[in-house]
Amino acid sequence: MKTRGFIQIPLLILIIVGIIILGGGGYLGIIQYENYQSEKSEREKESRELLTAQQKALSEATSEIEKLKQKNDETRSKQFSLEKKLDDRNTSEDLPSIIKEWRPRVVLIVCDQIQWGSGTLIKFNDSDYIDVVTNKHVVKINNNLPNNCYIYLPFKESGTGYKLSVWGSNIEESLKYDWATIPLKLPNEYTKSTAPTEDYICKEKALIGDKIIILGYPAIGSSEDITVTEGIISGYDEEFYITSAKVEQGNSGGATILLKDNCYLGIPTLAITGLVESLARILDARIILGLSTTISNVNLSPKKGTITVFNNYSSANQRLIKSTRFMAQNGLIYRIQTGTIIPGYGSIEVEIVSDGNGKEYELNCSTTNPCTFKIPGFEGGPRYDKFYGKGFTPIK
């Protein structure tokens, strides 16, 4: 009995200790699990807080970028507006000086004391004198050249104006276009110093929206000094520019100046009336030089050919510059395309190109019936009859 009781007590103790150990381990496990869950919850909370902070920072950065972009756009807009204002102001400030420069170059033309208009002084490179470029309809009366025309030059700041008388027979007219030239063979020194050369003629096509001014002597303006109107290039009509600038009676033949390049753009010639207002036309000045224009929609091309130019004037060589004019027997104008030198008492072949594109410029020249050409720039001097061209092949 004693032995049996001794065995049971230790077992009981072992069982109790085991239960305590197992219970303690389970309790510790629960505590650790709870700690793990708590730490996990804390980490997730920290991650959410970090993500929220990052999203907030990103949102604030995006908003700041948008504000900077908007501010930059506003700055660029203000800068563009300022540059435009400065450009407009510079153009406005330059306008008086441009008008002052061109004022002495624009003249009043009165033909046979019954018809008047405006004209512009031009010194062509192949001419020994100054020409007045104007509209053909300014100088022709009932489709005939006048007996004579008076050319009134504007008042000089330190003196008085003056006038020249020109016989109508000296006037050259274009058969195709509405322009003519009046030669001033005895200009005074003031006119010589102020007349622009053909280099002042605009060589590039003006763009729609380009600003221009027109100088002339309209009927509603002063008869003693020029009147200036402003406008823009509104469009194109074959060889003409369309402009919003006003062109009144008497203003025809004046000077159209392209402000951005300060060059002679063309001849104000007519206005076509619409339902409300009228838009004027400006004949492209490049037509006068025989230069090709990108305005014309005419499909015909200029006529070309070869002529022989003779020097029967002297033993000295004679230089002819590019675009020197040659006038055929029918009055049509052709031009050489490159500069050349005619040997003394000799001859040289040159290529000529017609001023216009019409079939009237085609000439049936041949060895049995050669075409004869004169140089208008030599008219009035001894070289006029001693320098001439002969065409022995067709001009076509």
C-alpha positions as a Markdown table, in Angstrom:
| # | Residue | x | y | z |
|---|---|---|---|---|
| 1 | Met | 0.0 | 0.0 | 0.0 |
| 2 | Lys | 2.8 | 2.5 | 0.8 |
| 3 | Thr | 4.7 | 1.6 | -2.3 |
| 4 | Arg | 1.7 | 2.2 | -4.5 |
| 5 | Gly | 0.9 | 5.6 | -3.0 |
| 6 | Phe | 4.5 | 6.8 | -3.5 |
| 7 | Ile | 4.3 | 6.1 | -7.2 |
| 8 | Gln | 1.1 | 8.0 | -7.7 |
| 9 | Ile | 2.2 | 11.2 | -6.0 |
| 10 | Pro | 5.3 | 11.8 | -8.2 |
| 11 | Leu | 3.1 | 11.1 | -11.3 |
| 12 | Leu | 0.6 | 13.5 | -10.2 |
| 13 | Ile | 3.3 | 16.1 | -9.6 |
| 14 | Leu | 4.7 | 15.4 | -13.1 |
| 15 | Ile | 1.3 | 15.8 | -14.7 |
| 16 | Ile | 0.7 | 19.0 | -12.8 |
| 17 | Val | 4.1 | 20.4 | -13.9 |
| 18 | Gly | 3.5 | 19.3 | -17.5 |
| 19 | Ile | 0.1 | 21.0 | -17.5 |
| 20 | Ile | 1.7 | 24.2 | -16.1 |
| 21 | Ile | 4.5 | 24.1 | -18.7 |
| 22 | Leu | 2.1 | 23.4 | -21.5 |
| 23 | Gly | -0.3 | 26.1 | -20.3 |
| 24 | Gly | 2.5 | 28.6 | -19.9 |
| 25 | Gly | 3.8 | 27.8 | -23.4 |
| 26 | Gly | 0.3 | 28.3 | -24.8 |
| 27 | Tyr | -0.1 | 31.5 | -22.9 |
| 28 | Leu | 3.2 | 32.7 | -24.2 |
| 29 | Gly | 2.2 | 31.8 | -27.7 |
| 30 | Ile | -1.0 | 33.7 | -27.4 |
| 31 | Ile | 0.9 | 36.7 | -26.1 |
| 32 | Gln | 3.4 | 36.5 | -29.0 |
| 33 | Tyr | 0.6 | 36.2 | -31.5 |
| 34 | Glu | -1.2 | 39.1 | -30.1 |
| 35 | Asn | 2.1 | 41.1 | -30.1 |
| 36 | Tyr | 2.6 | 40.0 | -33.8 |
| 37 | Gln | -0.9 | 41.1 | -34.7 |
| 38 | Ser | -0.4 | 44.4 | -32.9 |
| 39 | Glu | 2.9 | 45.0 | -34.7 |
| 40 | Lys | 1.4 | 44.1 | -38.0 |
| 41 | Ser | -1.5 | 46.5 | -37.5 |
| 42 | Glu | 1.0 | 49.2 | -36.5 |
| 43 | Arg | 3.1 | 48.5 | -39.7 |
| 44 | Glu | 0.0 | 48.7 | -41.9 |
| 45 | Lys | -1.1 | 51.9 | -40.2 |
| 46 | Glu | 2.4 | 53.3 | -40.8 |
| 47 | Ser | 2.3 | 52.2 | -44.4 |
| 48 | Arg | -1.1 | 53.8 | -44.9 |
| 49 | Glu | 0.0 | 57.0 | -43.3 |
| 50 | Leu | 3.2 | 57.0 | -45.5 |
| 51 | Leu | 1.1 | 56.3 | -48.6 |
| 52 | Thr | -1.3 | 59.1 | -47.7 |
| 53 | Ala | 1.6 | 61.5 | -47.1 |
| 54 | Gln | 3.2 | 60.5 | -50.4 |
| 55 | Gln | -0.1 | 61.0 | -52.3 |
| 56 | Lys | -0.6 | 64.4 | -50.6 |
| 57 | Ala | 3.0 | 65.4 | -51.4 |
| 58 | Leu | 2.5 | 64.3 | -55.1 |
| 59 | Ser | -0.8 | 66.2 | -55.3 |
| 60 | Glu | 0.8 | 69.3 | -53.8 |
| 61 | Ala | 3.8 | 69.0 | -56.2 |
| 62 | Thr | 1.4 | 68.6 | -59.2 |
| 63 | Ser | -0.6 | 71.6 | -58.1 |
| 64 | Glu | 2.6 | 73.6 | -57.8 |
| 65 | Ile | 3.8 | 72.5 | -61.2 |
| 66 | Glu | 0.4 | 73.6 | -62.7 |
| 67 | Lys | 0.7 | 76.9 | -61.0 |
| 68 | Leu | 4.3 | 77.4 | -62.3 |
| 69 | Lys | 3.2 | 76.4 | -65.8 |
| 70 | Gln | 0.3 | 78.8 | -65.7 |
| 71 | Lys | 2.5 | 81.5 | -64.4 |
| 72 | Asn | 5.1 | 80.7 | -67.2 |
| 73 | Asp | 2.3 | 80.9 | -69.9 |
| 74 | Glu | 1.1 | 84.2 | -68.5 |
| 75 | Thr | 4.7 | 85.5 | -68.6 |
| 76 | Arg | 5.2 | 84.4 | -72.2 |
| 77 | Ser | 1.9 | 85.9 | -73.1 |
| 78 | Lys | 2.8 | 89.2 | -71.5 |
| 79 | Gln | 6.3 | 89.1 | -73.1 |
| 80 | Phe | 4.7 | 88.4 | -76.6 |
| 81 | Ser | 2.2 | 91.2 | -76.0 |
| 82 | Leu | 5.1 | 93.5 | -74.9 |
| 83 | Glu | 7.2 | 92.6 | -78.0 |
| 84 | Lys | 4.2 | 93.2 | -80.2 |
| 85 | Lys | 3.6 | 96.6 | -78.6 |
| 86 | Leu | 7.3 | 97.4 | -79.0 |
| 87 | Asp | 7.2 | 96.3 | -82.7 |
| 88 | Asp | 4.1 | 98.4 | -83.3 |
| 89 | Arg | 5.7 | 101.3 | -81.5 |
| 90 | Asn | 8.9 | 101.0 | -83.5 |
| 91 | Thr | 6.9 | 100.8 | -86.8 |
| 92 | Ser | 5.0 | 103.9 | -85.7 |
| 93 | Glu | 8.1 | 105.7 | -84.7 |
| 94 | Asp | 9.8 | 104.8 | -88.1 |
| 95 | Leu | 6.8 | 105.9 | -90.1 |
| 96 | Pro | 7.6 | 109.7 | -90.0 |
| 97 | Ser | 11.1 | 109.0 | -91.1 |
| 98 | Ile | 10.0 | 106.7 | -94.0 |
| 99 | Ile | 7.5 | 109.3 | -95.1 |
| 100 | Lys | 10.1 | 112.0 | -94.9 |
| 101 | Glu | 12.5 | 109.9 | -97.1 |
| 102 | Trp | 9.9 | 109.1 | -99.8 |
| 103 | Arg | 8.1 | 112.5 | -99.8 |
| 104 | Pro | 10.5 | 114.2 | -102.3 |
| 105 | Arg | 10.3 | 111.2 | -104.6 |
| 106 | Val | 6.6 | 111.5 | -105.3 |
| 107 | Val | 5.4 | 114.1 | -107.8 |
| 108 | Leu | 2.2 | 115.6 | -109.1 |
| 109 | Ile | 1.5 | 115.1 | -112.8 |
| 110 | Val | -0.8 | 117.4 | -114.8 |
| 111 | Cys | -1.2 | 116.6 | -118.5 |
| 112 | Asp | -2.6 | 119.1 | -121.0 |
| 113 | Gln | -3.9 | 121.0 | -118.0 |
| 114 | Ile | -7.0 | 118.8 | -117.8 |
| 115 | Gln | -5.9 | 115.5 | -116.3 |
| 116 | Trp | -3.7 | 114.8 | -113.2 |
| 117 | Gly | -2.4 | 112.1 | -111.1 |
| 118 | Ser | 0.7 | 111.1 | -109.1 |
| 119 | Gly | 4.1 | 109.6 | -110.0 |
| 120 | Thr | 7.3 | 108.3 | -108.4 |
| 121 | Leu | 10.9 | 109.2 | -109.3 |
| 122 | Ile | 13.0 | 106.2 | -110.2 |
| 123 | Lys | 16.6 | 106.1 | -111.5 |
| 124 | Phe | 16.9 | 103.0 | -113.7 |
| 125 | Asn | 20.4 | 101.6 | -113.8 |
| 126 | Asp | 20.5 | 101.7 | -117.7 |
| 127 | Ser | 19.3 | 105.3 | -117.9 |
| 128 | Asp | 21.2 | 108.5 | -118.1 |
| 129 | Tyr | 18.3 | 110.5 | -116.6 |
| 130 | Ile | 15.5 | 110.1 | -114.1 |
| 131 | Asp | 12.1 | 108.6 | -114.9 |
| 132 | Val | 8.7 | 109.3 | -113.4 |
| 133 | Val | 6.9 | 106.0 | -113.0 |
| 134 | Thr | 3.1 | 106.4 | -113.1 |
| 135 | Asn | -0.1 | 104.8 | -114.4 |
| 136 | Lys | -0.7 | 104.8 | -118.2 |
| 137 | His | -4.2 | 106.1 | -117.6 |
| 138 | Val | -2.8 | 109.1 | -115.8 |
| 139 | Val | -0.9 | 110.4 | -118.9 |
| 140 | Lys | -3.2 | 109.2 | -121.7 |
| 141 | Ile | -6.2 | 111.4 | -122.6 |
| 142 | Asn | -9.0 | 109.7 | -124.7 |
| 143 | Asn | -6.5 | 106.8 | -125.3 |
| 144 | Asn | -3.9 | 109.2 | -126.8 |
| 145 | Leu | -0.7 | 110.5 | -125.4 |
| 146 | Pro | -0.9 | 114.2 | -124.3 |
| 147 | Asn | 0.9 | 117.1 | -125.9 |
| 148 | Asn | 2.8 | 117.8 | -122.8 |
| 149 | Cys | 2.8 | 117.2 | -119.0 |
| 150 | Tyr | 3.9 | 119.3 | -116.2 |
| 151 | Ile | 5.8 | 117.5 | -113.4 |
| 152 | Tyr | 5.5 | 119.3 | -110.0 |
| 153 | Leu | 8.0 | 118.3 | -107.5 |
| 154 | Pro | 7.2 | 118.8 | -103.7 |
| 155 | Phe | 8.5 | 121.7 | -101.7 |
| 156 | Lys | 12.0 | 121.3 | -100.4 |
| 157 | Glu | 12.3 | 122.0 | -96.7 |
| 158 | Ser | 14.9 | 124.8 | -97.3 |
| 159 | Gly | 13.5 | 126.2 | -100.5 |
| 160 | Thr | 10.6 | 126.0 | -103.0 |
| 161 | Gly | 9.3 | 123.4 | -105.3 |
| 162 | Tyr | 9.5 | 123.5 | -109.1 |
| 163 | Lys | 8.0 | 122.0 | -112.2 |
| 164 | Leu | 9.3 | 120.5 | -115.4 |
| 165 | Ser | 7.5 | 120.4 | -118.8 |
| 166 | Val | 7.8 | 117.1 | -120.8 |
| 167 | Trp | 6.5 | 116.5 | -124.3 |
| 168 | Gly | 4.0 | 113.7 | -124.5 |
| 169 | Ser | 6.0 | 112.1 | -127.4 |
| 170 | Asn | 8.8 | 111.2 | -124.9 |
| 171 | Ile | 6.5 | 109.2 | -122.7 |
| 172 | Glu | 7.0 | 105.4 | -122.8 |
| 173 | Glu | 3.9 | 103.2 | -122.1 |
| 174 | Ser | 3.5 | 99.5 | -121.5 |
| 175 | Leu | 1.1 | 97.9 | -124.0 |
| 176 | Lys | 0.1 | 95.1 | -121.6 |
| 177 | Tyr | 0.1 | 96.8 | -118.2 |
| 178 | Asp | -1.2 | 100.1 | -116.7 |
| 179 | Trp | 2.1 | 101.8 | -116.3 |
| 180 | Ala | 4.1 | 104.4 | -118.2 |
| 181 | Thr | 7.4 | 106.3 | -117.7 |
| 182 | Ile | 8.1 | 110.0 | -118.2 |
| 183 | Pro | 11.8 | 110.9 | -118.7 |
| 184 | Leu | 13.2 | 113.9 | -116.8 |
| 185 | Lys | 16.2 | 114.7 | -118.9 |
| 186 | Leu | 17.2 | 117.9 | -117.0 |
| 187 | Pro | 16.6 | 117.2 | -113.3 |
| 188 | Asn | 18.1 | 119.5 | -110.8 |
| 189 | Glu | 20.7 | 118.4 | -108.3 |
| 190 | Tyr | 18.2 | 118.1 | -105.5 |
| 191 | Thr | 16.1 | 115.6 | -107.5 |
| 192 | Lys | 19.2 | 113.7 | -108.6 |
| 193 | Ser | 20.2 | 113.3 | -105.0 |
| 194 | Thr | 16.7 | 112.1 | -103.8 |
| 195 | Ala | 15.6 | 109.9 | -106.7 |
| 196 | Pro | 15.9 | 106.2 | -105.7 |
| 197 | Thr | 17.5 | 103.6 | -108.0 |
| 198 | Glu | 15.7 | 100.5 | -109.1 |
| 199 | Asp | 17.4 | 98.7 | -106.2 |
| 200 | Tyr | 14.7 | 100.3 | -104.0 |
| 201 | Ile | 12.0 | 98.2 | -105.7 |
| 202 | Cys | 10.8 | 95.4 | -103.5 |
| 203 | Lys | 12.2 | 92.1 | -104.8 |
| 204 | Glu | 10.1 | 89.8 | -102.7 |
| 205 | Lys | 6.3 | 89.2 | -102.6 |
| 206 | Ala | 4.6 | 91.1 | -99.8 |
| 207 | Leu | 2.5 | 88.9 | -97.5 |
| 208 | Ile | -1.1 | 89.3 | -96.6 |
| 209 | Gly | -1.3 | 91.4 | -93.5 |
| 210 | Asp | 1.9 | 93.4 | -94.3 |
| 211 | Lys | 1.6 | 97.1 | -93.5 |
| 212 | Ile | 1.9 | 99.6 | -96.3 |
| 213 | Ile | 1.5 | 103.4 | -97.0 |
| 214 | Ile | 0.5 | 105.1 | -100.2 |
| 215 | Leu | 1.9 | 108.5 | -101.0 |
| 216 | Gly | 0.3 | 110.7 | -103.7 |
| 217 | Tyr | -1.8 | 113.7 | -104.6 |
| 218 | Pro | -5.4 | 112.7 | -104.3 |
| 219 | Ala | -8.2 | 115.2 | -105.3 |
| 220 | Ile | -9.3 | 115.4 | -101.6 |
| 221 | Gly | -5.7 | 116.1 | -100.4 |
| 222 | Ser | -3.3 | 119.0 | -100.7 |
| 223 | Ser | -2.1 | 120.1 | -104.2 |
| 224 | Glu | 1.1 | 121.5 | -102.7 |
| 225 | Asp | 2.3 | 118.4 | -100.8 |
| 226 | Ile | 1.7 | 114.7 | -100.6 |
| 227 | Thr | -1.1 | 113.0 | -98.7 |
| 228 | Val | -0.4 | 109.7 | -97.0 |
| 229 | Thr | -2.9 | 106.8 | -96.4 |
| 230 | Glu | -2.2 | 103.6 | -94.5 |
| 231 | Gly | -3.4 | 100.0 | -94.9 |
| 232 | Ile | -2.4 | 96.4 | -95.2 |
| 233 | Ile | -2.1 | 93.8 | -98.0 |
| 234 | Ser | -5.5 | 92.2 | -98.1 |
| 235 | Gly | -5.0 | 89.7 | -101.0 |
| 236 | Tyr | -3.8 | 89.1 | -104.5 |
| 237 | Asp | -5.4 | 89.5 | -107.9 |
| 238 | Glu | -3.1 | 88.3 | -110.7 |
| 239 | Glu | -0.4 | 91.0 | -111.1 |
| 240 | Phe | -2.0 | 93.2 | -108.5 |
| 241 | Tyr | -2.0 | 93.4 | -104.7 |
| 242 | Ile | -5.3 | 94.1 | -103.0 |
| 243 | Thr | -5.1 | 96.6 | -100.2 |
| 244 | Ser | -7.3 | 98.2 | -97.6 |
| 245 | Ala | -5.5 | 101.5 | -98.0 |
| 246 | Lys | -7.6 | 104.2 | -99.6 |
| 247 | Val | -6.8 | 105.2 | -103.2 |
| 248 | Glu | -8.7 | 108.3 | -104.4 |
| 249 | Gln | -8.8 | 110.1 | -107.7 |
| 250 | Gly | -5.4 | 111.7 | -108.3 |
| 251 | Asn | -3.6 | 109.1 | -106.1 |
| 252 | Ser | -3.2 | 106.8 | -109.0 |
| 253 | Gly | 0.5 | 106.5 | -110.0 |
| 254 | Gly | 1.8 | 107.4 | -106.6 |
| 255 | Ala | 4.1 | 105.3 | -104.5 |
| 256 | Thr | 3.2 | 102.2 | -102.4 |
| 257 | Ile | 5.8 | 101.6 | -99.7 |
| 258 | Leu | 6.2 | 98.3 | -97.9 |
| 259 | Leu | 6.9 | 99.4 | -94.3 |
| 260 | Lys | 8.8 | 96.4 | -93.0 |
| 261 | Asp | 11.4 | 96.6 | -95.8 |
| 262 | Asn | 11.0 | 100.3 | -96.7 |
| 263 | Cys | 10.9 | 99.5 | -100.4 |
| 264 | Tyr | 8.8 | 100.6 | -103.4 |
| 265 | Leu | 6.1 | 97.9 | -103.7 |
| 266 | Gly | 4.1 | 99.1 | -106.6 |
| 267 | Ile | 1.8 | 101.6 | -108.3 |
| 268 | Pro | -1.7 | 102.3 | -106.8 |
| 269 | Thr | -3.9 | 102.0 | -109.8 |
| 270 | Leu | -7.6 | 101.5 | -109.3 |
| 271 | Ala | -10.3 | 100.5 | -106.8 |
| 272 | Ile | -13.1 | 98.0 | -107.3 |
| 273 | Thr | -16.3 | 98.9 | -105.4 |
| 274 | Gly | -18.2 | 96.3 | -103.5 |
| 275 | Leu | -21.5 | 96.4 | -101.7 |
| 276 | Val | -20.2 | 98.6 | -98.9 |
| 277 | Glu | -16.7 | 99.8 | -99.5 |
| 278 | Ser | -13.9 | 99.5 | -102.1 |
| 279 | Leu | -10.6 | 97.7 | -102.1 |
| 280 | Ala | -7.8 | 99.3 | -104.1 |
| 281 | Arg | -5.3 | 97.5 | -106.4 |
| 282 | Ile | -1.6 | 98.0 | -106.6 |
| 283 | Leu | 0.4 | 97.0 | -109.7 |
| 284 | Asp | 3.4 | 95.0 | -108.6 |
| 285 | Ala | 6.5 | 97.1 | -109.3 |
| 286 | Arg | 8.5 | 94.1 | -110.3 |
| 287 | Ile | 6.5 | 94.1 | -113.5 |
| 288 | Ile | 8.3 | 97.3 | -114.5 |
| 289 | Leu | 11.7 | 95.6 | -114.1 |
| 290 | Gly | 10.5 | 92.6 | -116.1 |
| 291 | Leu | 11.1 | 90.4 | -113.0 |
| 292 | Ser | 8.9 | 87.3 | -112.6 |
| 293 | Thr | 6.2 | 87.6 | -109.9 |
| 294 | Thr | 4.6 | 84.9 | -107.9 |
| 295 | Ile | 1.3 | 86.9 | -107.9 |
| 296 | Ser | 0.3 | 86.4 | -111.5 |
| 297 | Asn | -2.0 | 83.4 | -112.4 |
| 298 | Val | -1.3 | 83.9 | -116.1 |
| 299 | Asn | -0.3 | 80.6 | -117.7 |
| 300 | Leu | 1.6 | 82.3 | -120.5 |
| 301 | Ser | 5.4 | 82.6 | -120.1 |
| 302 | Pro | 7.7 | 85.4 | -121.1 |
| 303 | Lys | 9.1 | 85.3 | -124.6 |
| 304 | Lys | 12.8 | 84.7 | -125.2 |
| 305 | Gly | 15.3 | 85.0 | -128.0 |
| 306 | Thr | 18.8 | 86.1 | -129.0 |
| 307 | Ile | 19.8 | 89.4 | -130.6 |
| 308 | Thr | 23.1 | 90.9 | -131.7 |
| 309 | Val | 24.0 | 94.2 | -130.1 |
| 310 | Phe | 26.2 | 96.6 | -132.2 |
| 311 | Asn | 28.5 | 99.3 | -131.0 |
| 312 | Asn | 29.0 | 101.9 | -133.8 |
| 313 | Tyr | 29.7 | 104.7 | -131.4 |
| 314 | Ser | 33.4 | 104.5 | -130.5 |
| 315 | Ser | 36.3 | 102.2 | -130.0 |
| 316 | Ala | 35.7 | 102.1 | -126.3 |
| 317 | Asn | 33.9 | 99.2 | -124.8 |
| 318 | Gln | 30.3 | 99.8 | -123.5 |
| 319 | Arg | 29.1 | 98.0 | -120.4 |
| 320 | Leu | 25.4 | 97.1 | -120.2 |
| 321 | Ile | 24.1 | 96.0 | -116.8 |
| 322 | Lys | 21.6 | 93.3 | -116.1 |
| 323 | Ser | 17.9 | 94.2 | -117.0 |
| 324 | Thr | 19.0 | 96.8 | -119.6 |
| 325 | Arg | 15.9 | 97.6 | -121.7 |
| 326 | Phe | 15.6 | 97.0 | -125.4 |
| 327 | Met | 12.6 | 98.3 | -127.3 |
| 328 | Ala | 11.4 | 96.6 | -130.4 |
| 329 | Gln | 9.9 | 98.5 | -133.4 |
| 330 | Asn | 6.4 | 97.8 | -132.1 |
| 331 | Gly | 7.3 | 99.6 | -128.8 |
| 332 | Leu | 7.4 | 96.4 | -126.7 |
| 333 | Ile | 10.2 | 96.2 | -124.1 |
| 334 | Tyr | 12.6 | 93.3 | -123.6 |
| 335 | Arg | 15.5 | 93.0 | -121.2 |
| 336 | Ile | 18.9 | 91.3 | -121.1 |
| 337 | Gln | 19.3 | 88.8 | -118.2 |
| 338 | Thr | 22.9 | 89.3 | -117.4 |
| 339 | Gly | 25.4 | 92.2 | -117.6 |
| 340 | Thr | 27.6 | 92.3 | -120.7 |
| 341 | Ile | 30.2 | 94.4 | -122.5 |
| 342 | Ile | 29.9 | 95.5 | -126.2 |
| 343 | Pro | 33.3 | 95.7 | -127.8 |
| 344 | Gly | 34.3 | 99.0 | -129.3 |
| 345 | Tyr | 33.1 | 99.1 | -132.9 |
| 346 | Gly | 32.1 | 95.5 | -132.4 |
| 347 | Ser | 29.1 | 93.4 | -131.6 |
| 348 | Ile | 28.0 | 90.7 | -129.2 |
| 349 | Glu | 25.1 | 88.2 | -128.9 |
| 350 | Val | 22.8 | 88.5 | -125.8 |
| 351 | Glu | 19.6 | 86.8 | -124.7 |
| 352 | Ile | 16.6 | 89.0 | -124.1 |
| 353 | Val | 13.3 | 88.2 | -122.3 |
| 354 | Ser | 10.0 | 90.0 | -122.8 |
| 355 | Asp | 8.5 | 92.3 | -120.1 |
| 356 | Gly | 5.1 | 90.7 | -120.6 |
| 357 | Asn | 3.7 | 87.2 | -121.3 |
| 358 | Gly | 1.3 | 87.9 | -124.2 |
| 359 | Lys | 1.6 | 86.6 | -127.7 |
| 360 | Glu | 2.2 | 90.1 | -128.9 |
| 361 | Tyr | 5.7 | 89.7 | -127.6 |
| 362 | Glu | 6.4 | 86.9 | -130.1 |
| 363 | Leu | 8.5 | 88.3 | -133.0 |
| 364 | Asn | 9.0 | 86.6 | -136.4 |
| 365 | Cys | 12.6 | 87.8 | -136.8 |
| 366 | Ser | 14.8 | 86.2 | -139.6 |
| 367 | Thr | 17.9 | 86.8 | -141.6 |
| 368 | Thr | 15.9 | 88.2 | -144.5 |
| 369 | Asn | 13.6 | 90.3 | -142.2 |
| 370 | Pro | 15.6 | 91.1 | -139.0 |
| 371 | Cys | 14.0 | 92.8 | -136.0 |
| 372 | Thr | 15.5 | 96.1 | -134.8 |
| 373 | Phe | 15.9 | 97.1 | -131.2 |
| 374 | Lys | 16.8 | 100.4 | -129.5 |
| 375 | Ile | 18.1 | 101.1 | -126.0 |
| 376 | Pro | 15.6 | 103.6 | -124.4 |
| 377 | Gly | 18.2 | 104.6 | -121.8 |
| 378 | Phe | 20.3 | 106.2 | -124.5 |
| 379 | Glu | 17.5 | 108.3 | -125.9 |
| 380 | Gly | 18.3 | 111.9 | -126.3 |
| 381 | Gly | 22.1 | 111.4 | -126.6 |
| 382 | Pro | 24.5 | 110.5 | -129.4 |
| 383 | Arg | 24.6 | 106.8 | -128.3 |
| 384 | Tyr | 20.9 | 106.3 | -129.1 |
| 385 | Asp | 21.4 | 105.8 | -132.8 |
| 386 | Lys | 24.9 | 104.2 | -132.6 |
| 387 | Phe | 23.9 | 101.3 | -130.2 |
| 388 | Tyr | 21.2 | 99.0 | -131.4 |
| 389 | Gly | 20.2 | 95.4 | -131.6 |
| 390 | Lys | 19.3 | 93.1 | -134.5 |
| 391 | Gly | 17.3 | 89.9 | -134.2 |
| 392 | Phe | 17.8 | 87.3 | -136.8 |
| 393 | Thr | 15.9 | 84.4 | -135.2 |
| 394 | Pro | 12.3 | 84.3 | -133.9 |
| 395 | Ile | 11.5 | 85.7 | -130.4 |
| 396 | Lys | 9.1 | 83.1 | -128.9 |
